[in-house]
Amino acid sequence: MFTIKENNRIKAFTLSELLVVLVIIGILVLLALPSLMPLISKAHSTEAQLQLGQVHLLEKNYFYLHSKYTKDLDEIGFEQVKLVTEGGSAKYKIEVIEATTNAFKAKATAVVDFDGDGVFDIWEIDENKNLKEITKD
């Protein structure tokens, strides 16, 4: 609530008081950020898990029609979303790394280092829907 004093001045916060508050908020955010990084990485890894689940479903459908698995993502109907490194929104590159008559293995490799430690997240899935994190970011 603002009140006007007798000398026509408005009682309010000064610019320096506001800057001090902003600096304090900034410091608190910087202190909290490292503890939030594992949570952020876990949220991003959900993208890899969902995409690999979709590849598994498409590979199974292809297997039922052709009695074999394939390494070609276009052949199973999977469309890779444009990667963030190319101006898109996908943070994981999806690829089928091996495919035989009875088995396949697909991999999702992060193209972004989520916590800045130089290690990129890698997930794999196989024909039995065994989803596992190979390299943790």
Backbone hydrogen bonds, N-H to C=O, Kabsch-Sander energy under -0.5 kcal/mol:
donor,donor_aa,acceptor,acceptor_aa,energy
5,K,3,T,-0.6
5,K,9,R,-2.0
8,N,5,K,-1.5
11,K,3,T,-1.4
12,A,10,I,-0.7
18,L,14,T,-1.9
19,L,15,L,-2.3
20,V,16,S,-2.1
21,V,17,E,-1.8
22,L,18,L,-2.2
23,V,19,L,-2.4
24,I,20,V,-2.2
25,I,21,V,-2.3
26,G,22,L,-2.4
27,I,23,V,-2.3
28,L,24,I,-2.1
29,V,25,I,-2.1
30,L,26,G,-2.2
31,L,27,I,-1.9
32,A,28,L,-1.7
33,L,29,V,-2.0
35,S,32,A,-0.5
36,L,32,A,-0.9
36,L,33,L,-1.1
37,M,33,L,-1.1
40,I,36,L,-2.0
41,S,37,M,-2.6
42,K,38,P,-2.2
43,A,39,L,-1.9
44,H,40,I,-2.1
45,S,41,S,-2.0
46,T,42,K,-0.8
46,T,43,A,-0.7
47,E,44,H,-1.4
48,A,44,H,-0.8
49,Q,45,S,-2.1
50,L,46,T,-2.5
51,Q,47,E,-2.5
52,L,48,A,-2.6
53,G,49,Q,-1.9
54,Q,50,L,-1.9
55,V,51,Q,-2.2
56,H,52,L,-2.5
57,L,53,G,-2.1
58,L,54,Q,-2.4
59,E,55,V,-2.8
60,K,56,H,-2.4
61,N,57,L,-2.1
62,Y,58,L,-2.3
63,F,59,E,-2.6
64,Y,60,K,-2.3
65,L,61,N,-1.4
66,H,62,Y,-2.7
67,S,63,F,-2.6
69,Y,100,T,-1.8
73,L,71,K,-0.7
76,I,72,D,-1.1
77,G,73,L,-0.7
78,F,73,L,-2.6
80,Q,78,F,-0.6
84,V,90,A,-2.5
86,E,83,L,-1.7
87,G,84,V,-1.2
88,G,83,L,-2.9
89,S,82,K,-1.0
90,A,82,K,-2.4
93,K,109,T,-3.1
94,I,92,Y,-0.6
95,E,107,K,-2.3
96,V,71,K,-0.5
97,I,95,E,-0.7
97,I,105,K,-2.0
98,E,105,K,-1.6
100,T,103,A,-3.5
105,K,98,E,-2.5
106,A,125,I,-2.6
107,K,95,E,-3.6
108,A,123,W,-2.8
109,T,93,K,-2.4
110,A,121,D,-3.1
111,V,91,K,-2.6
112,V,91,K,-0.6
114,F,112,V,-1.1
116,G,113,D,-0.6
122,I,135,T,-2.3
123,W,108,A,-2.5
124,E,132,K,-2.5
125,I,106,A,-2.1
127,E,104,F,-1.0
129,K,126,D,-1.9
131,L,129,K,-1.1
132,K,124,E,-2.5
132,K,130,N,-0.5
134,I,122,I,-2.1
134,I,132,K,-0.7
135,T,122,I,-1.4
